[in-house]
Amino acid sequence: MSLLCAEGPDLITTFDSAGIRMLWHPGLSEETGSEALAVFERVRSGELRLDALCVEGSLLRGPNGTGRFHVLAGTGRPTIEWVRELSALAEHVVAVGTCAAYGGVTAAGN
């Protein structure tokens, strides 16, 4: 959650002053469940433009590369599949923090 710990200015102030409109964030957005999924679906359909996809934290790939250890609630699909699909639609993809960039503990191996 390194991005959420930003100070002077805080994350929301920084976004507002830069003209950045955040579509969804698991810790900051009001939308949850089906409302959050609706945002993802609007991006998938092309109704919403995704300029930047920021991934914070590592993505679980197990067991055996399926990603089923971390399924996005209400979809039956592994989170890593969603990230792959949305990444293909985004103008830019940013790995935020060392876990997103290098995998953290989940990428440490056997």
C-alpha positions as CSV (number, residue, x, y, z in Angstrom):
1,M,0.0,0.0,0.0
2,S,3.0,2.3,-0.6
3,L,1.0,4.7,-2.8
4,L,-1.6,5.3,-0.2
5,C,1.1,6.4,2.3
6,A,2.1,9.4,0.2
7,E,2.4,12.6,2.3
8,G,2.7,16.3,1.5
9,P,0.6,16.3,-0.6
10,D,-1.5,13.2,-0.1
11,L,-2.5,11.0,-3.0
12,I,-6.0,12.5,-3.6
13,T,-4.7,16.1,-3.6
14,T,-1.9,15.1,-6.0
15,F,-4.4,13.5,-8.4
16,D,-6.8,16.4,-8.2
17,S,-4.1,19.0,-8.9
18,A,-2.8,16.9,-11.8
19,G,-6.3,16.4,-13.4
20,I,-6.2,12.7,-12.8
21,R,-9.6,10.9,-12.6
22,M,-9.3,7.6,-10.7
23,L,-11.7,5.1,-12.0
24,W,-11.4,2.7,-9.1
25,H,-9.1,1.7,-6.2
26,P,-9.9,-1.0,-3.7
27,G,-9.1,1.1,-0.7
28,L,-10.3,4.5,-1.8
29,S,-13.3,4.0,-4.0
30,E,-16.9,3.9,-2.9
31,E,-17.8,1.2,-5.4
32,T,-17.6,-2.4,-4.2
33,G,-18.8,-5.7,-5.5
34,S,-21.0,-5.5,-8.6
35,E,-20.4,-1.7,-8.8
36,A,-16.7,-2.2,-9.1
37,L,-17.1,-4.9,-11.6
38,A,-19.3,-2.6,-13.7
39,V,-16.3,-0.2,-13.9
40,F,-14.1,-3.0,-15.1
41,E,-16.7,-4.1,-17.7
42,R,-17.1,-0.5,-19.0
43,V,-13.3,-0.5,-19.6
44,R,-13.5,-3.9,-21.3
45,S,-16.3,-2.7,-23.6
46,G,-14.4,0.5,-24.5
47,E,-17.0,2.7,-22.9
48,L,-14.4,4.0,-20.4
49,R,-10.9,4.9,-21.5
50,L,-8.1,3.5,-19.4
51,D,-5.1,5.8,-19.6
52,A,-3.1,4.2,-16.8
53,L,-3.5,0.9,-14.9
54,C,-1.6,1.0,-11.7
55,V,-0.9,-2.3,-10.1
56,E,0.0,-2.2,-6.4
57,G,1.1,-5.4,-4.7
58,S,2.1,-8.8,-6.1
59,L,-0.2,-11.0,-8.2
60,L,-0.7,-14.5,-7.1
61,R,0.0,-17.1,-9.9
62,G,-0.6,-20.3,-8.0
63,P,-1.5,-23.1,-8.0
64,N,0.4,-24.3,-11.0
65,G,0.2,-20.9,-12.8
66,T,-3.7,-20.7,-12.7
67,G,-3.9,-17.7,-10.5
68,R,-6.8,-19.4,-8.6
69,F,-5.3,-18.5,-5.2
70,H,-6.7,-15.0,-5.8
71,V,-10.0,-14.9,-7.6
72,L,-11.7,-11.6,-8.0
73,A,-14.9,-11.8,-6.0
74,G,-18.1,-12.2,-8.1
75,T,-16.3,-13.1,-11.3
76,G,-14.9,-16.6,-10.8
77,R,-11.8,-15.3,-12.7
78,P,-8.3,-15.0,-11.2
79,T,-7.2,-11.4,-10.5
80,I,-4.1,-11.9,-12.6
81,E,-6.4,-12.6,-15.7
82,W,-8.2,-9.3,-15.1
83,V,-4.9,-7.5,-14.8
84,R,-3.6,-9.1,-18.0
85,E,-6.8,-8.1,-19.9
86,L,-7.0,-4.6,-18.5
87,S,-3.2,-4.1,-19.2
88,A,-3.8,-4.8,-22.8
89,L,-6.4,-2.0,-22.9
90,A,-4.4,0.6,-20.9
91,E,-2.2,3.2,-22.5
92,H,0.3,2.8,-19.7
93,V,0.8,0.1,-17.0
94,V,2.6,1.0,-13.8
95,A,3.9,-1.4,-11.1
96,V,3.6,0.6,-7.9
97,G,6.0,-0.6,-5.1
98,T,8.5,-3.4,-4.9
99,C,5.9,-6.2,-4.6
100,A,4.3,-5.2,-7.8
101,A,7.6,-4.7,-9.6
102,Y,9.4,-7.8,-8.3
103,G,6.7,-10.1,-6.9
104,G,7.4,-9.8,-3.2
105,V,7.2,-12.9,-1.0
106,T,4.8,-14.6,-3.4
107,A,7.6,-14.7,-6.0
108,A,10.3,-15.9,-3.6
109,G,10.2,-19.5,-5.0
110,N,9.6,-22.9,-3.5
